[in-house]
Amino acid sequence: MPRKPRDSAAIDPLRGFPVSVQPPRPCPFCGGSEVWINSDVDPKFVVCKECLAFGPNAPTVKQAVERWNKRTTPPRANTAAATSG
């Protein structure tokens, strides 16, 4: 029996991820901007191509990128406390 095709957004040919997905931010560990989005198997996640850091797992590509992007924002309170000591 043939598999039913999934509904999916158009793929951006220059970036390789669905057009409806916000672009991933740079890696929170090394600052690298080259990231790869695992979209072929479950769970979905983002990986930095430079340091190989993995982002949080998610059921969809959109959620994986959203979680990666949240992770790249450093907490300001912790940064201020670390530099004021």
TIVO-2410 file (N, C-alpha, C; in nm, 3 decimals):
# residues 85
REC num residu      c1      c2      c3 atome chaine
REC   1      M   0.084  -0.116   0.000     N      A
REC   1      M   0.000   0.000   0.000    CA      A
REC   1      M   0.090   0.124   0.000     C      A
REC   2      P   0.067   0.220  -0.090     N      A
REC   2      P   0.151   0.339  -0.095    CA      A
REC   2      P   0.132   0.427   0.027     C      A
REC   3      R   0.240   0.491   0.066     N      A
REC   3      R   0.232   0.581   0.181    CA      A
REC   3      R   0.166   0.711   0.140     C      A
REC   4      K   0.090   0.767   0.233     N      A
REC   4      K   0.023   0.894   0.209    CA      A
REC   4      K   0.126   1.006   0.225     C      A
REC   5      P   0.138   1.094   0.126     N      A
REC   5      P   0.236   1.202   0.140    CA      A
REC   5      P   0.197   1.297   0.253     C      A
REC   6      R   0.298   1.345   0.325     N      A
REC   6      R   0.273   1.439   0.434    CA      A
REC   6      R   0.251   1.578   0.378     C      A
REC   7      D   0.170   1.656   0.449     N      A
REC   7      D   0.157   1.796   0.415    CA      A
REC   7      D   0.284   1.864   0.463     C      A
REC   8      S   0.351   1.934   0.374     N      A
REC   8      S   0.473   2.001   0.416    CA      A
REC   8      S   0.484   2.136   0.348     C      A
REC   9      A   0.555   2.226   0.413     N      A
REC   9      A   0.576   2.358   0.357    CA      A
REC   9      A   0.679   2.348   0.245     C      A
REC  10      A   0.681   2.448   0.160     N      A
REC  10      A   0.781   2.454   0.054    CA      A
REC  10      A   0.920   2.466   0.117     C      A
REC  11      I   1.020   2.408   0.053     N      A
REC  11      I   1.157   2.412   0.103    CA      A
REC  11      I   1.231   2.529   0.038     C      A
REC  12      D   1.297   2.609   0.120     N      A
REC  12      D   1.380   2.719   0.071    CA      A
REC  12      D   1.505   2.658   0.008     C      A
REC  13      P   1.525   2.671  -0.123     N      A
REC  13      P   1.638   2.604  -0.189    CA      A
REC  13      P   1.774   2.658  -0.145     C      A
REC  14      L   1.780   2.779  -0.095     N      A
REC  14      L   1.908   2.835  -0.055    CA      A
REC  14      L   1.947   2.796   0.087     C      A
REC  15      R   1.849   2.776   0.172     N      A
REC  15      R   1.879   2.746   0.312    CA      A
REC  15      R   1.848   2.601   0.349     C      A
REC  16      G   1.760   2.535   0.275     N      A
REC  16      G   1.732   2.395   0.299    CA      A
REC  16      G   1.632   2.365   0.408     C      A
REC  17      F   1.556   2.462   0.456     N      A
REC  17      F   1.454   2.434   0.556    CA      A
REC  17      F   1.323   2.494   0.510     C      A
REC  18      P   1.212   2.446   0.567     N      A
REC  18      P   1.082   2.494   0.521    CA      A
REC  18      P   1.070   2.646   0.530     C      A
REC  19      V   1.007   2.705   0.430     N      A
REC  19      V   0.994   2.849   0.421    CA      A
REC  19      V   0.919   2.907   0.541     C      A
REC  20      S   0.826   2.831   0.596     N      A
REC  20      S   0.747   2.880   0.709    CA      A
REC  20      S   0.825   2.882   0.840     C      A
REC  21      V   0.947   2.829   0.841     N      A
REC  21      V   1.027   2.820   0.962    CA      A
REC  21      V   1.121   2.941   0.968     C      A
REC  22      Q   1.130   3.002   1.087     N      A
REC  22      Q   1.227   3.111   1.106    CA      A
REC  22      Q   1.368   3.056   1.094     C      A
REC  23      P   1.461   3.132   1.039     N      A
REC  23      P   1.599   3.082   1.029    CA      A
REC  23      P   1.659   3.056   1.168     C      A
REC  24      P   1.736   2.949   1.181     N      A
REC  24      P   1.800   2.922   1.310    CA      A
REC  24      P   1.903   3.029   1.344     C      A
REC  25      R   1.912   3.063   1.471     N      A
REC  25      R   2.013   3.158   1.518    CA      A
REC  25      R   2.148   3.087   1.528     C      A
REC  26      P   2.257   3.163   1.544     N      A
REC  26      P   2.388   3.100   1.561    CA      A
REC  26      P   2.394   3.009   1.684     C      A
REC  27      C   2.490   2.919   1.683     N      A
REC  27      C   2.508   2.823   1.792    CA      A
REC  27      C   2.533   2.894   1.925     C      A
REC  28      P   2.466   2.850   2.033     N      A
REC  28      P   2.487   2.914   2.164    CA      A
REC  28      P   2.622   2.878   2.227     C      A
REC  29      F   2.689   2.777   2.172     N      A
REC  29      F   2.815   2.733   2.231    CA      A
REC  29      F   2.937   2.791   2.161     C      A
REC  30      C   2.938   2.786   2.028     N      A
REC  30      C   3.055   2.833   1.954    CA      A
REC  30      C   3.027   2.958   1.871     C      A
REC  31      G   2.900   2.996   1.857     N      A
REC  31      G   2.865   3.113   1.777    CA      A
REC  31      G   2.858   3.084   1.628     C      A
REC  32      G   2.878   2.959   1.589     N      A
REC  32      G   2.875   2.922   1.448    CA      A
REC  32      G   2.738   2.940   1.386     C      A
REC  33      S   2.736   2.985   1.263     N      A
REC  33      S   2.609   3.009   1.195    CA      A
REC  33      S   2.571   2.896   1.100     C      A
REC  34      E   2.659   2.799   1.082     N      A
REC  34      E   2.629   2.685   0.996    CA      A
REC  34      E   2.561   2.577   1.079     C      A
REC  35      V   2.430   2.562   1.061     N      A
REC  35      V   2.356   2.460   1.135    CA      A
REC  35      V   2.282   2.369   1.037     C      A
REC  36      W   2.251   2.250   1.084     N      A
REC  36      W   2.180   2.150   1.006    CA      A
REC  36      W   2.053   2.115   1.081     C      A
REC  37      I   1.942   2.104   1.008     N      A
REC  37      I   1.814   2.068   1.069    CA      A
REC  37      I   1.782   1.924   1.031     C      A
REC  38      N   1.772   1.836   1.130     N      A
REC  38      N   1.732   1.698   1.105    CA      A
REC  38      N   1.582   1.698   1.081     C      A
REC  39      S   1.543   1.679   0.956     N      A
REC  39      S   1.401   1.680   0.923    CA      A
REC  39      S   1.355   1.548   0.865     C      A
REC  40      D   1.445   1.451   0.854     N      A
REC  40      D   1.410   1.324   0.789    CA      A
REC  40      D   1.347   1.221   0.884     C      A
REC  41      V   1.389   1.220   1.009     N      A
REC  41      V   1.338   1.121   1.104    CA      A
REC  41      V   1.290   1.192   1.229     C      A
REC  42      D   1.216   1.120   1.313     N      A
REC  42      D   1.171   1.176   1.440    CA      A
REC  42      D   1.267   1.133   1.549     C      A
REC  43      P   1.295   1.214   1.646     N      A
REC  43      P   1.249   1.351   1.663    CA      A
REC  43      P   1.330   1.447   1.576     C      A
REC  44      K   1.278   1.567   1.555     N      A
REC  44      K   1.346   1.671   1.479    CA      A
REC  44      K   1.439   1.747   1.575     C      A
REC  45      F   1.551   1.798   1.523     N      A
REC  45      F   1.643   1.877   1.605    CA      A
REC  45      F   1.738   1.954   1.515     C      A
REC  46      V   1.807   2.052   1.574     N      A
REC  46      V   1.904   2.133   1.503    CA      A
REC  46      V   2.043   2.095   1.555     C      A
REC  47      V   2.142   2.089   1.464     N      A
REC  47      V   2.279   2.056   1.502    CA      A
REC  47      V   2.373   2.163   1.446     C      A
REC  48      C   2.469   2.207   1.526     N      A
REC  48      C   2.572   2.299   1.479    CA      A
REC  48      C   2.673   2.220   1.398     C      A
REC  49      K   2.703   2.262   1.276     N      A
REC  49      K   2.800   2.192   1.193    CA      A
REC  49      K   2.944   2.217   1.238     C      A
REC  50      E   2.966   2.320   1.318     N      A
REC  50      E   3.102   2.353   1.359    CA      A
REC  50      E   3.145   2.279   1.486     C      A
REC  51      C   3.059   2.281   1.591     N      A
REC  51      C   3.097   2.215   1.717    CA      A
REC  51      C   3.013   2.091   1.746     C      A
REC  52      L   2.916   2.062   1.661     N      A
REC  52      L   2.829   1.944   1.672    CA      A
REC  52      L   2.738   1.945   1.794     C      A
REC  53      A   2.706   2.063   1.845     N      A
REC  53      A   2.609   2.075   1.955    CA      A
REC  53      A   2.470   2.045   1.901     C      A
REC  54      F   2.392   1.969   1.978     N      A
REC  54      F   2.256   1.934   1.941    CA      A
REC  54      F   2.158   2.023   2.015     C      A
REC  55      G   2.051   2.061   1.946     N      A
REC  55      G   1.944   2.136   2.009    CA      A
REC  55      G   1.841   2.043   2.069     C      A
REC  56      P   1.741   2.098   2.136     N      A
REC  56      P   1.636   2.017   2.196    CA      A
REC  56      P   1.554   1.942   2.089     C      A
REC  57      N   1.507   1.824   2.123     N      A
REC  57      N   1.420   1.747   2.033    CA      A
REC  57      N   1.282   1.810   2.025     C      A
REC  58      A   1.215   1.786   1.911     N      A
REC  58      A   1.080   1.838   1.892    CA      A
REC  58      A   1.007   1.750   1.791     C      A
REC  59      P   0.874   1.752   1.793     N      A
REC  59      P   0.798   1.671   1.698    CA      A
REC  59      P   0.795   1.729   1.556     C      A
REC  60      T   0.821   1.859   1.541     N      A
REC  60      T   0.820   1.920   1.408    CA      A
REC  60      T   0.946   2.003   1.388     C      A
REC  61      V   0.980   2.030   1.262     N      A
REC  61      V   1.095   2.113   1.229    CA      A
REC  61      V   1.076   2.254   1.285     C      A
REC  62      K   0.956   2.307   1.271     N      A
REC  62      K   0.928   2.442   1.320    CA      A
REC  62      K   0.955   2.451   1.470     C      A
REC  63      Q   0.907   2.353   1.546     N      A
REC  63      Q   0.928   2.354   1.691    CA      A
REC  63      Q   1.075   2.334   1.727     C      A
REC  64      A   1.146   2.251   1.650     N      A
REC  64      A   1.289   2.230   1.676    CA      A
REC  64      A   1.367   2.360   1.659     C      A
REC  65      V   1.335   2.435   1.554     N      A
REC  65      V   1.404   2.563   1.531    CA      A
REC  65      V   1.365   2.664   1.638     C      A
REC  66      E   1.236   2.668   1.675     N      A
REC  66      E   1.193   2.760   1.781    CA      A
REC  66      E   1.267   2.730   1.912     C      A
REC  67      R   1.282   2.603   1.945     N      A
REC  67      R   1.351   2.564   2.069    CA      A
REC  67      R   1.501   2.597   2.061     C      A
REC  68      W   1.561   2.576   1.945     N      A
REC  68      W   1.702   2.612   1.924    CA      A
REC  68      W   1.719   2.763   1.941     C      A
REC  69      N   1.629   2.839   1.882     N      A
REC  69      N   1.639   2.985   1.889    CA      A
REC  69      N   1.621   3.037   2.031     C      A
REC  70      K   1.535   2.973   2.110     N      A
REC  70      K   1.518   3.013   2.250    CA      A
REC  70      K   1.644   2.983   2.329     C      A
REC  71      R   1.708   2.876   2.297     N      A
REC  71      R   1.828   2.831   2.367    CA      A
REC  71      R   1.947   2.924   2.343     C      A
REC  72      T   1.947   2.994   2.229     N      A
REC  72      T   2.062   3.077   2.196    CA      A
REC  72      T   2.059   3.213   2.262     C      A
REC  73      T   1.951   3.245   2.332     N      A
REC  73      T   1.942   3.374   2.401    CA      A
REC  73      T   1.996   3.358   2.542     C      A
REC  74      P   2.113   3.416   2.573     N      A
REC  74      P   2.168   3.398   2.708    CA      A
REC  74      P   2.086   3.473   2.811     C      A
REC  75      P   2.068   3.418   2.931     N      A
REC  75      P   1.995   3.488   3.035    CA      A
REC  75      P   2.076   3.609   3.083     C      A
REC  76      R   2.015   3.726   3.082     N      A
REC  76      R   2.086   3.850   3.116    CA      A
REC  76      R   2.123   3.856   3.264     C      A
REC  77      A   2.040   3.806   3.352     N      A
REC  77      A   2.067   3.810   3.495    CA      A
REC  77      A   2.194   3.731   3.527     C      A
REC  78      N   2.209   3.612   3.468     N      A
REC  78      N   2.327   3.529   3.494    CA      A
REC  78      N   2.452   3.592   3.435     C      A
REC  79      T   2.441   3.654   3.319     N      A
REC  79      T   2.555   3.718   3.256    CA      A
REC  79      T   2.602   3.836   3.340     C      A
REC  80      A   2.509   3.917   3.389     N      A
REC  80      A   2.544   4.033   3.471    CA      A
REC  80      A   2.607   3.989   3.604     C      A
REC  81      A   2.553   3.885   3.664     N      A
REC  81      A   2.605   3.837   3.793    CA      A
REC  81      A   2.745   3.781   3.777     C      A
REC  82      A   2.773   3.716   3.666     N      A
REC  82      A   2.904   3.655   3.643    CA      A
REC  82      A   3.011   3.761   3.618     C      A
REC  83      T   2.973   3.873   3.558     N      A
REC  83      T   3.072   3.976   3.525    CA      A
REC  83      T   3.090   4.079   3.636     C      A
REC  84      S   2.999   4.081   3.734     N      A
REC  84      S   3.009   4.183   3.838    CA      A
REC  84      S   3.089   4.137   3.960     C      A
REC  85      G   3.131   4.009   3.963     N      A
REC  85      G   3.194   3.952   4.080    CA      A
REC  85      G   3.337   3.977   4.087     C      A
***
